[in-house]
């Protein structure tokens, strides 16, 4: 790992389950001074919706807010400007940054598909380095492929510490309920499953059961309406042999759950067949299932996780991510 001693980084990223803090802290641990600005700085429900669907209304206000904050910091000079997604980062603001900090290296990393963030494409010419977690975007726009990362590590489970064979903890978005229902129905009775399907509110359950064909037969008792506490989540994962990953149907890049599972040395059951194309894929550790007709051979649970070589384990850590993104 290279040192960032004496270097100053402007980091613009959305709030996303604390990962923006993890990245900033990892950079600081390597010697950098990091100034963070929130991509999508307005947090109210109404402004989040406006930012999502009509971002050009928000951009002038975000520009002025960003400029005031940078002028208040008075950094002198930045060595790097790192933008994640850049949903509220306008072309005018980027041009101002390039004029104000002419020696800085500008990097854009997309951890969302460009179909969801198409306006960002018009800003590509203002960056020195373009990366994405999405292999389709990489091919289409000449970007560099860089998957996501893990932030936590754990020792492989043992027969004594494992209480659950297959665990799902996540939000019941898109077709997840239907996929989980099919999976539970297909599992051998000997498989010990743990299920925590989260919805933000009970009224949302009523709406989804009305508008989503795959949830017409859903039962309220199948869902939780409060997020799992962080300590409980960590304990449940460490007591599990395999974690279930169901990506959004329109997502191609690998989820954060894929890598967090790797860091914790747990097996993965995933509906994303593209994982087969990555250098860490092993059928001993990763089982690919069909979201329409999931089948799990009970033999998958009869062996423990086989740890990766140290080089691959580092590559997909948060520090390995930093090594590539700020190369």
N, C-alpha and C positions, 0 to 999 in steps of 0.2 A: 504494500500500500504506500502510495506517495503521501508526503506531508503537504498540508495546506498552510503551514506556519506563515503568518504575516499576510495572508491573502484575504481579501474581502469579497463576499459573495452576496449579491442581491437575489433572493429566492422568492419567486412568486408561485404560489401553489394553493389549491383549494383545501379547505378543511375536509379531511377524509379519515375518520376513525383514528385521528391522532398520528397518521403516517407522516404528515407534514412536519410534526414536531420530531418524530424519529429521524427523519432525514436531516433536519437542521442540527439536531444534537449530535448525530454521527459526524457531520462536517466540523462542528465545533470541537469534537473529541480529536479530530485530526489537525487542529490548529487554526481553523478558519474563523473569521468574524462573519457572522451571518445575520443579515437583515431580512426579515420575512414580511411579505405583503400577501394578503389573502386574495387569491383569485376568486371572484364572486364575493366581494366584500360586504354585500348587504344581505343580512341573515333572515329578515322577516319572510314569512310564507309568501306574501304578495310579491316582494322584490325578487325572491328566488324564482317564482314563476315567470316574472317579466324577463329576468336574465336568461332563463332557459328558452323562452319562446320568441322574445323580441329584444335580443341583446343590444341592438343599436340604440335603443332608448336609454340604456344604462351606461353605455360606453363613455359619453362625455363627462358624466358625473364621476365614474371610476377614474378617468384620466386625471381630473382635478384632485381627487382624493389621493391618488398615488403620488402625484407631483408634490403635493403639500407635505406628505409624509417623508418623502426622500429629501426635500429641502430642509425639513426639520431635523433629520438625521445628520445632514451635511457630511456625507461620507468622504468627500474629497475625490476618491476614485474607487471603482470596482474592478476586480480582476475577472470576475465571472458574473453573468446574468443568467440564472437558470429559471426557466419557466416550465411549469407542469400544466398541460392542457391549454391554459391561456384563454379561458372562456370570456373574461372581461378585460383582456389585454388588447387594446386597439392598435392598429397600424400607426396611428399618429403618436401614441404614447411610446411605442417601440422606437420610432424614428427619433423622438425626443431623447430617449435613453441613449441611443447610439451617438447622437450629437453631444450629449452631456458627458458620456463615458466612452470616448472613442477607442480606448485601448482594451476594453473589456471583450471577453469572448462570450458570445450569445448562444445559448443552447436551449432547444425546445424538446421536451419529452412528453409524448402522448401516452397516457395510461387509460385513454378512452378511444373508441373507434372514431375515425374521422366522419363517418356517417352521422354521428351525434354531435360533432364539433366542426362542421364543415367550414364555418367562417374562419377558422384558424388557418386554413390553407392559404388565404391571401397574405398572410404574414410570413410565409416560409422564407421569402427572399431577404428578410431582415435578421435571419439567424445564420450562424456559422456552422451549426451542428444540429441535425434533425434526427430524432430517434423515436421509435414507437414500439409498443408491446404487441402490436397487431401485424402479423406476417403479410396480410393482404395490403394494408397501407404501405408497408415497406416496399413491396414490389411495385405498387401503383405510383408512388411518389418518390422513389429513390431514397428512402430513409434508411437508417441503420436499425436492425432488429435488436432490441434489448428487452428481454422479459423482465417481469417484476422481481420481487425479492422477499426474503423472510427477515424478520427482526428478532425472533426469539428462537432459542435452541432448547433441546431436551434430549435425554438419553433414550435409546430405543426401549420400548415396553418389554416386559417379560410376562410369562404365563401367570406369575403371581400378582403383577400389578394391573393386568388388563381385565377390566370389568365389562367392556363393551366391544363387540367385534366390529360393528359398523355404526358410525355416529354422523348424524346430520344436525347442524346448528346453523340456522340462517333465516333470512327474510323470505316469505312466501310470495316472491314476485313472479311475473310471467307464468310459465307452466309448471313451476316447481311443485305445487301441491299434487298435480296430476302425476308427475314423474315419481315423486316419493310414494304416492299411493300404489302405483304399479310395482315399484321396487319392493315395498313391504309385502305385497301380495306374492311376489316371486321368490322371496327369501326362504331358504330352508328353515324349518322350525328350530333347528339347532343354533341358528345364528342369533346372537344377542344384539339387538338394535337399540339405539338411543336416538330419540327424535325431538327436536325443538324447533318447530316452525313458528316464526315470529311475524305478527302483523302489528302495525302501529296503533290500531284502535279496533274496537268491536264493530263500529259502524262501517269500517272498511271491509271487514269480513262480510257484512251483509251486502255491501255493494259488489264485492268480488263474486259472491255466490250467485248474484243475479246476472252479472254480465260475462262471467268467465265460464264457458261450457265445462271445462275441466274441474270446476269447483261446485257444480250444481249439487253434488251429493256430499259436500263437505260438512263436517260437524264442528261446532264451535269448540268442543273439548279437544280437538286435534291441534289447536293453535294456542300460542302464548301471546299476551298483549303487553308484556313488559320485556325489555331486552334482558338476556341472561347476564348476570353480574360477571365482571371480568374474572374474578377469582374462581367462580363456579365454572366458567368456560374453560379456563386453563386446567382446572382439575379434571373436568370431564374429558378434555382432549388427551391429557396424559394417561387417562385410564382406558383409552380406546386403542384398538389395534389399527383400525382404518377409518379415515375421514371421507365423507361423501361430498363431492363437488358437482353442483349442477349449474353450469354457466348459463347466462341469458341466451336464448335461441339464436340471437343475431350477433353474438360475440365470438370472435375468432381467437383473440389473444388469450393466453392462460390467466386464470384468476389469481388474485392474491392468495386465496386459500390453497392453491396448488403449492405455492412456495412456503407458506407458513407450515403446511403439513410436512414438507421436506425438512425444514429447519428443526422441527420437533421429532424427526425420525419416525414418522408414522406412515403407514400405507395410505394410498389414495384410490378411491373409486370415483371415476369421473365420466361425464357424458361428452367431454371434449376430446374427440378422436385425434385432433391435431397434436396432442401431447406426444404421440408416437414419433413425431419429427424432431424432438428435442434430445440433446445429448445425455440427459439424465434419465431418460425413459428406460425402464426395465419392467418386464411383465411380472417379475417377482414382487415388485413394490407397487405397481400401478395397474389397476384393472379398468379397462374402458368398457362402458356399457351403452347400450342403445336406449335413448330416452323414451322411445315408443314401446320397446319390448326388452326391458332390462332383464339380464340373466346373470346371476352370480354363482359360480361354482363354490360350494362350501370349502373346497380344498384351498382356496385363496387365503382363508383364515387360519390354516394349519401351520403356517410358518410366520416367523417374525420378520420385521423390516430389516433389509440388508443395507447398512449405511453406505453412502456414496464415497468415492475417493475424495480426499481433502481438497483437491483442486476444484472439483465441481461444487463441493459444499461451500467453498469460499466464493466461487463465481456467482452464486445465486443468493449470497448474503447481501445485506444493505451496503456493506463496504465494497463488495464486488460490483454492485450496481453503480456506486459512486465512481469506482475506478473506470468504468466504461463511459458513463454519461459525461464526466468531467475530464476525459482523457485529453 
